[in-house]
């Protein structure tokens, strides 16, 4: 007898099809993902009208946006880091400010300062550019340590304390910082405490030959190609929509065995001969939040091991420090994390 004619589990083909349709109906009724899927598509289309390639950077920035996190974007000059951050801000109908970090920048230039009011004979606090919704910090490693330290409180607690008074940030609040890994003259390395406050570090490489050819064709056909497209980008979501999408992220399901999987992955960095410093508890929380956001972007209301693996490198690459021996061998943090993921048993 042909095995293919035997119904599996006592169900014929019609019963199997009905069962699948019933499961699909149950899945689709958990969360209404259509609004967020449309919003993500519209944001990506708006960015794509200007940016060619760099799909991973765009995806990871949207993960950060949904997960209420800050992003550190690192790449050589001319890879559209700043432009992509500006475009993302334009697609969200909120306030935007840009701060160019320089060696002479003071903390008061970022946070604000108290100004004496002669009429009231009192000091008034004049808010700095950090009081916005989406803040682009260009070349963050060019400011000295005291200016970088001014970001500690606001990035973690979403508030600043000035003259004993606390000032809360208005949601959404997101810091997008760029830095150049090559040119180190006149720069100040970000301390580990600062790096840990970034939800993820996004590394941007050169475009592919195909993408670069498309860029050249665009500029060759129209010398104002980039400027015109940038001005045409309009907001596609508002603050209220974004808040609703973030609430959906909180409802994404994560099984207990996947929580253990995240714990084991981060724990491996703390007992690893290749590393001088392992990832903090913030890494575990960040891996959970980004995995839930990424799953939602894929149209699912549950996290899979593949989501966690996808987010592991951008979430942990800036939170670990290689041992001197591994640095001398030329190993990268990404390589160590990839090997680490291979050693941890994947739950099924």
C-alpha positions as CSV (number, residue, x, y, z in Angstrom):
1,X,0.0,0.0,0.0
2,X,1.2,3.5,-0.8
3,X,2.1,5.4,2.4
4,X,0.9,8.7,0.9
5,X,-2.6,7.5,0.9
6,X,-2.7,7.0,4.7
7,X,-4.2,10.0,6.5
8,X,-2.0,11.3,9.2
9,X,-3.3,11.2,12.8
10,X,-6.5,9.9,11.5
11,X,-7.4,13.0,9.5
12,X,-8.1,13.2,5.8
13,X,-6.8,16.0,3.6
14,X,-10.0,18.1,4.0
15,X,-9.8,17.7,7.8
16,X,-6.1,18.8,7.8
17,X,-6.9,21.8,5.7
18,X,-9.8,22.8,8.0
19,X,-7.5,22.4,11.0
20,X,-4.9,24.6,9.5
21,X,-7.5,27.3,8.6
22,X,-8.8,27.1,12.2
23,X,-5.2,27.6,13.6
24,X,-4.7,30.6,11.3
25,X,-7.9,32.1,12.5
26,X,-6.8,31.7,16.1
27,X,-3.4,33.2,15.4
28,X,-4.8,36.2,13.5
29,X,-7.3,37.0,16.3
30,X,-4.6,37.4,19.0
31,X,-3.4,40.9,17.9
32,X,-4.5,43.2,15.1
33,X,-1.1,43.5,13.3
34,X,-2.5,45.2,10.2
35,X,-1.9,48.8,11.4
36,X,1.6,48.3,12.5
37,X,2.5,46.3,9.3
38,X,1.1,49.2,7.2
39,X,3.1,51.7,9.2
40,X,6.3,49.8,8.9
41,X,5.8,49.5,5.2
42,X,5.1,53.2,4.8
43,X,8.1,54.2,6.9
44,X,10.4,51.9,4.9
45,X,8.9,53.2,1.6
46,X,9.6,56.8,2.7
47,X,13.2,56.0,3.6
48,X,13.7,54.0,0.5
49,X,12.7,57.0,-1.7
50,X,16.1,58.4,-0.7
51,X,18.3,55.6,0.6
52,X,19.5,52.8,-1.6
53,X,20.5,49.6,0.1
54,X,21.4,49.5,3.8
55,X,18.4,47.3,4.6
56,X,19.8,46.0,7.9
57,X,20.4,49.5,9.2
58,X,16.8,50.5,8.4
59,X,15.4,47.4,10.0
60,X,17.4,47.7,13.2
61,X,16.5,51.4,13.5
62,X,12.8,50.5,13.3
63,X,13.3,47.8,15.9
64,X,14.8,50.4,18.2
65,X,11.9,52.8,17.6
66,X,9.4,50.1,18.6
67,X,11.4,48.9,21.6
68,X,11.8,52.4,23.1
69,X,15.6,52.2,22.7
70,X,18.5,54.4,21.6
71,X,20.8,53.4,18.7
72,X,24.5,53.9,18.1
73,X,25.2,53.9,14.4
74,X,28.9,53.3,13.4
75,X,30.3,53.4,10.0
76,X,32.8,55.0,7.7
77,X,31.9,58.4,6.2
78,X,29.5,58.5,3.3
79,X,27.4,55.5,4.2
80,X,24.2,57.5,4.8
81,X,24.2,57.1,8.6
82,X,23.1,60.7,9.4
83,X,20.8,60.9,6.4
84,X,19.0,57.7,7.4
85,X,18.5,58.9,11.0
86,X,17.1,62.2,9.7
87,X,14.7,60.3,7.4
88,X,13.5,58.1,10.2
89,X,12.8,61.2,12.3
90,X,10.9,62.8,9.4
91,X,8.6,59.8,9.1
92,X,7.4,60.2,12.7
93,X,5.3,63.4,13.3
94,X,7.2,64.5,16.4
95,X,9.9,67.1,17.3
96,X,13.4,66.5,16.0
97,X,16.7,68.1,17.0
98,X,20.3,67.6,15.8
99,X,23.4,68.2,17.9
100,X,26.8,68.3,16.3
101,X,29.3,67.0,19.0
102,X,32.6,68.9,18.9
103,X,35.6,69.0,21.3
104,X,34.5,72.4,22.8
105,X,30.9,71.3,23.4
106,X,29.8,71.8,27.0
107,X,27.1,69.9,29.0
108,X,25.0,73.0,29.1
109,X,25.0,73.2,25.3
110,X,23.2,69.9,25.4
111,X,21.0,69.9,28.5
112,X,20.4,73.7,28.9
113,X,21.3,76.3,31.4
114,X,19.8,78.6,34.1
115,X,19.6,82.2,32.9
116,X,19.0,85.1,35.3
117,X,15.7,86.9,34.7
118,X,16.0,90.5,35.7
119,X,12.2,91.0,35.8
120,X,11.6,88.3,38.3
121,X,15.0,88.5,40.0
122,X,15.2,84.7,39.7
123,X,16.8,82.1,37.5
124,X,14.9,80.6,34.6
125,X,15.9,77.3,33.1
126,X,16.5,77.5,29.3
127,X,16.1,74.0,27.9
128,X,18.8,72.6,25.6
129,X,18.4,70.7,22.3
130,X,18.1,67.4,24.2
131,X,14.5,68.4,25.0
132,X,13.0,66.9,21.9
133,X,11.5,63.6,20.8
134,X,14.1,62.2,18.3
135,X,17.6,63.5,18.8
136,X,20.4,63.0,16.3
137,X,23.8,63.3,17.9
138,X,26.4,63.5,15.1
139,X,29.9,62.3,15.8
140,X,29.2,61.5,19.5
141,X,32.8,60.5,20.2
142,X,34.1,64.0,19.3
143,X,32.9,65.5,22.6
144,X,34.9,65.2,25.8
145,X,34.0,62.9,28.6
146,X,32.2,65.5,30.7
147,X,29.8,66.2,27.8
148,X,29.2,62.6,27.1
149,X,28.5,62.1,30.8
150,X,25.7,64.6,30.5
151,X,23.8,62.0,28.6
152,X,23.9,59.3,31.2
153,X,20.8,60.3,33.2
154,X,18.7,61.4,30.2
155,X,19.3,58.2,28.2
156,X,18.6,55.8,31.1
157,X,15.9,57.7,33.1
158,X,14.5,60.0,30.4
159,X,14.9,63.0,32.6
160,X,17.5,65.5,33.6
161,X,18.2,67.0,37.0
162,X,19.2,70.7,37.0
163,X,19.6,72.8,40.1
164,X,17.7,70.2,42.1
165,X,14.7,70.2,39.7
166,X,13.8,67.2,37.6
167,X,12.7,67.7,34.0
168,X,11.0,64.8,32.3
169,X,11.4,64.1,28.6
170,X,8.3,63.9,26.5
171,X,7.6,60.5,24.9
172,X,8.6,59.3,22.4
173,X,12.2,60.0,23.4
174,X,15.0,58.4,21.2
175,X,18.7,59.2,20.8
176,X,20.3,58.3,17.5
177,X,24.1,58.8,17.7
178,X,26.7,58.3,14.9
179,X,30.4,57.8,15.1
180,X,33.3,57.1,12.7
181,X,35.4,54.0,13.7
182,X,38.3,54.9,11.5
183,X,39.3,58.5,12.2
184,X,40.3,58.6,15.8
185,X,42.3,61.8,16.0
186,X,40.4,64.3,18.1
187,X,37.9,61.8,19.4
188,X,37.1,60.4,22.9
189,X,36.2,56.8,23.4
190,X,32.8,56.2,24.8
191,X,32.9,54.7,28.3
192,X,31.3,51.4,28.9
193,X,28.5,52.9,31.0
194,X,27.6,55.1,28.1
195,X,27.7,52.3,25.5
196,X,25.5,50.1,27.8
197,X,22.7,52.7,27.5
198,X,22.4,52.2,23.8
199,X,19.9,49.4,23.0
200,X,22.0,48.3,20.1
201,X,25.0,49.2,18.0
202,X,24.4,49.2,14.3
203,X,27.5,48.8,12.1
204,X,27.1,50.2,8.6
205,X,29.2,49.0,5.7
206,X,29.8,50.1,2.2
207,X,26.9,49.6,-0.3
208,X,27.1,46.7,-2.8
209,X,28.2,47.3,-6.3
210,X,24.6,47.0,-7.5
211,X,23.4,49.6,-4.9
212,X,26.2,52.0,-5.7
213,X,25.4,51.8,-9.4
214,X,21.8,52.7,-8.7
215,X,23.0,55.7,-6.6
216,X,25.1,56.9,-9.4
217,X,22.2,56.6,-11.9
218,X,20.0,58.6,-9.6
219,X,22.4,61.5,-9.3
220,X,23.5,61.3,-13.0
221,X,19.9,61.7,-14.1
222,X,19.1,64.5,-11.6
223,X,21.7,66.6,-9.8
224,X,19.1,67.5,-7.2
225,X,18.0,63.9,-6.8
226,X,18.9,63.6,-3.1
227,X,17.6,67.0,-2.0
228,X,14.3,66.7,-3.8
229,X,13.5,63.3,-2.4
230,X,14.5,64.3,1.1
231,X,12.1,67.3,1.0
232,X,9.3,65.1,-0.3
233,X,9.4,62.7,2.7
234,X,6.4,63.2,4.9
235,X,5.4,61.9,8.4
236,X,3.5,58.6,8.1
237,X,2.8,58.0,11.9
238,X,2.2,60.2,14.8
239,X,3.2,60.0,18.5
240,X,-0.2,58.4,19.4
241,X,0.2,55.7,16.7
242,X,3.7,54.9,17.9
243,X,2.6,54.6,21.5
244,X,-0.1,52.1,20.4
245,X,2.5,50.1,18.4
246,X,4.8,50.0,21.5
247,X,1.9,48.6,23.5
248,X,1.6,45.8,21.0
249,X,5.3,44.9,21.5
250,X,4.5,44.4,25.2
251,X,1.8,41.8,24.2
252,X,4.1,39.7,22.1
253,X,4.4,36.2,23.6
254,X,7.7,34.8,24.8
255,X,7.8,31.2,26.1
256,X,9.6,30.4,29.4
257,X,12.2,28.3,27.5
258,X,13.1,31.3,25.4
259,X,13.6,33.5,28.5
260,X,16.0,30.8,29.7
261,X,17.7,30.9,26.2
262,X,18.3,34.6,26.5
263,X,19.7,34.2,30.0
264,X,22.1,31.4,28.8
265,X,23.3,33.5,25.9
266,X,24.1,36.5,28.0
267,X,25.5,34.3,30.8
268,X,28.0,32.8,28.3
269,X,29.6,36.2,27.9
270,X,30.4,36.3,31.6
271,X,32.3,33.0,31.7
272,X,34.2,33.2,28.4
273,X,37.9,33.0,28.1
274,X,37.7,35.2,24.9
275,X,36.2,38.1,26.8
276,X,37.6,40.5,29.4
277,X,34.1,41.9,30.2
278,X,30.8,40.2,29.7
279,X,27.4,41.7,29.0
280,X,25.3,43.3,31.7
281,X,21.7,42.6,32.7
282,X,20.7,45.5,30.4
283,X,21.8,43.1,27.6
284,X,19.3,40.5,28.6
285,X,16.5,43.1,28.8
286,X,17.6,44.6,25.5
287,X,17.7,41.2,23.8
288,X,14.1,40.5,25.1
289,X,12.7,43.8,23.9
290,X,14.4,43.8,20.5
291,X,13.3,40.2,19.8
292,X,9.7,41.0,20.6
293,X,9.9,44.1,18.3
294,X,11.5,42.1,15.5
295,X,8.9,39.4,15.8
296,X,6.2,42.0,15.5
297,X,7.8,43.4,12.4
298,X,7.8,39.9,10.9
299,X,4.0,39.7,11.4
300,X,4.1,37.4,14.4
301,X,2.9,37.9,18.0
302,X,5.4,35.4,19.4
303,X,9.2,35.2,19.6
304,X,11.2,32.4,18.0
305,X,14.8,31.4,18.7
306,X,15.7,32.8,15.3
307,X,14.5,36.3,16.4
308,X,16.8,36.1,19.5
309,X,19.8,35.0,17.3
310,X,19.1,37.8,14.9
311,X,19.2,40.4,17.6
312,X,22.1,39.0,19.6
313,X,25.0,40.6,17.7
314,X,23.7,44.2,17.5
315,X,22.5,44.1,21.1
316,X,25.7,42.7,22.6
317,X,28.6,43.7,20.3
318,X,29.1,47.0,22.2
319,X,28.6,45.5,25.6
320,X,31.5,43.1,25.7
321,X,35.2,43.6,25.7
322,X,37.6,41.1,24.1
323,X,40.5,39.8,26.1
324,X,43.9,41.3,25.1
325,X,45.0,38.0,23.6
326,X,41.9,37.8,21.3
327,X,42.4,41.5,20.3
328,X,46.0,40.7,19.3
329,X,44.7,37.8,17.2
330,X,42.4,40.2,15.4
331,X,39.1,38.6,16.5
332,X,36.0,40.8,16.5
333,X,33.1,41.0,19.0
334,X,30.7,39.7,16.3
335,X,32.8,36.6,15.7
336,X,32.9,35.8,19.4
337,X,29.1,36.2,19.7
338,X,28.6,34.0,16.7
339,X,30.7,31.2,18.3
340,X,28.9,31.7,21.6
341,X,25.5,31.2,19.9
342,X,26.7,28.0,18.4
343,X,27.5,26.6,21.9
344,X,24.2,27.4,23.5
345,X,21.5,24.8,22.9
346,X,18.6,26.1,20.9
347,X,15.2,25.4,22.4
348,X,12.6,23.7,20.2
